[in-house]
Amino acid sequence: MFSTPGDELIQIEDVLENDEYVLIKAIYIAENQSYTEISVGIKDPNGDIVKIVCVDKYKNQ
């Protein structure tokens, strides 16, 4: 989704979820900077997330 080796996940939250998708907000540290990433997880008919697409990523102040 967003992380690379060395990134540290601080917080992850499912903001909105239904049978077809989930809106995910993740806060993580990369290269000594804090970032927030908003992603959409696409679900299959069984409810499993099969694809995650980044919608927005920004550096926190």
C-alpha positions in Angstrom: 0.0 0.0 0.0 2.4 2.7 1.2 5.3 1.3 3.1 8.7 0.5 2.1 11.4 -1.2 4.2 12.4 1.1 7.0 9.0 2.9 7.2 7.2 2.8 10.6 3.4 2.5 10.7 2.1 4.7 13.5 -1.6 4.5 13.1 -4.1 2.9 10.7 -7.9 3.5 10.6 -10.8 2.3 8.5 -12.7 5.6 8.1 -15.6 4.2 6.0 -16.4 0.6 5.0 -19.1 -1.2 3.1 -19.4 -4.5 1.1 -17.5 -3.1 -1.9 -14.7 -0.9 -0.5 -13.0 0.5 2.6 -11.5 4.0 3.0 -8.2 3.7 4.9 -6.2 6.5 6.7 -2.7 5.6 7.6 0.0 7.6 9.4 3.6 6.5 9.2 7.2 7.7 9.4 9.5 7.5 6.4 12.9 9.1 6.2 12.3 10.9 9.5 9.2 12.6 8.2 5.6 11.9 9.2 3.1 11.2 6.4 -0.6 10.6 6.1 -2.0 8.5 3.3 -5.6 8.1 2.3 -6.3 4.9 0.3 -9.3 2.9 -1.0 -9.3 -0.8 -0.6 -11.4 -2.7 -3.2 -13.1 -5.8 -1.9 -13.9 -9.0 -3.7 -17.4 -10.8 -3.3 -16.0 -12.6 -0.2 -15.2 -9.3 1.5 -11.4 -9.6 1.2 -9.4 -6.6 0.1 -7.9 -7.4 -3.3 -6.5 -4.1 -4.3 -5.5 -0.9 -2.5 -5.2 2.4 -4.4 -3.6 5.5 -2.9 -5.9 8.6 -3.2 -3.8 11.2 -1.4 -0.5 11.3 0.4 0.8 14.4 2.3 3.6 15.3 4.7 2.4 16.2 8.2 3.5 19.5 9.7 
